[in-house]
Amino acid sequence: MTALAGEPLPVEFRHGGTWHPAVLLGWRHEADGTCQVRVQFVVGGLRRTSWMHLVDVRLPDPEPVTWAPAPRTSTGLRTRPDSTALPRPRTHDDDLSWV
């Protein structure tokens, strides 16, 4: 068995036609060329660990990304940020290293 170094990887496993959350603990290669993964999941409040076929495990679906258009002027050009929003440069102190 090959174990993951670090934190377990969140995954989902398929059972009964639906996907359930789990974490990937490790994997092993069988003599026939297949791969099985060791996953841990919670059923009925109890933590369970099981070997599963690789085809029954997937990475979780990412959260949907929403894109907001950038504000535009009436001419269709992007607006410049307000000059008051820019940070003010630091003032230069006199060199007092000789004192």
Residue pairs with C-beta under 8 A, 6 or more apart in sequence:
1 26
1 27
1 28
1 38
2 26
2 27
2 28
3 25
3 26
4 24
4 25
4 26
8 23
8 24
8 25
8 40
9 23
9 24
10 21
10 22
10 23
10 24
10 59
10 60
11 21
11 22
11 23
11 24
11 37
11 39
11 57
11 58
11 59
11 60
12 19
12 20
12 21
12 22
12 57
12 58
12 59
12 60
12 61
13 19
13 20
13 22
13 39
13 41
13 52
13 56
13 57
13 58
14 20
14 56
14 57
14 58
15 56
19 58
20 41
21 41
21 60
22 39
22 40
22 41
22 57
23 39
23 40
23 41
24 37
24 38
24 39
24 57
25 38
25 39
25 40
25 49
26 37
26 38
27 35
27 36
27 37
27 38
27 54
28 35
28 36
28 38
28 51
29 35
30 36
34 53
34 54
35 53
35 54
36 51
36 52
36 53
36 54
37 51
37 52
37 53
37 54
37 57
38 49
38 50
38 51
39 49
39 50
39 52
39 57
40 47
40 48
40 49
41 47
41 48
41 50
42 48
70 78
71 78
71 79
72 78
72 79
73 79
